[in-house]
């Protein structure tokens, strides 16, 4: 009689052990999912920070050069075509001239209305905007950008 009682007792222990293992497996899966989401959020935050920094740099250089993208390209790299400045960055945010290796693209444009020159810089990754910043310069009556 003691053998059947021992078997029932060991069966209950195995069921409890399986339940505990399942609980820890589920908790581990949830934790791994949270770590993956945190890593993804961290990568997006890094992209946003770097994109904002690069866009701010181009805007400040544009203001210093009075909206002349040729001077901006000479200072910080990039190419000017059709009045638009384009700078390519690889996945580590290092400038590259190879468009095929580029992970990020910064594009700066100007628009002049009456006495105001607006400069807009936007950064894209895979065709989607990461950030877009804008500044403006006052243009005097002679059409020259005022300092």
BELMOLIN-V657383 format. One record per run of one state. SS is the DSSP state (h for helix, s for strand, l for the rest). FROM is the first residue (numbers start at 1). TO is the last residue. If there is no record, write none. Layout:
# BELMOLIN-V657383
ss = {SS;SS}
from = {FROM;FROM}
to = {TO;TO}
This chain:
# BELMOLIN-V657383
ss = {l;h;l;h;l;s;l;s;l;s;l;s;l;s;l;s;l;s;l}
from = {1;2;65;69;77;79;82;84;90;95;97;104;114;116;126;128;140;145;146}
to = {1;64;68;76;78;81;83;89;94;96;103;113;115;125;127;139;144;145;147}
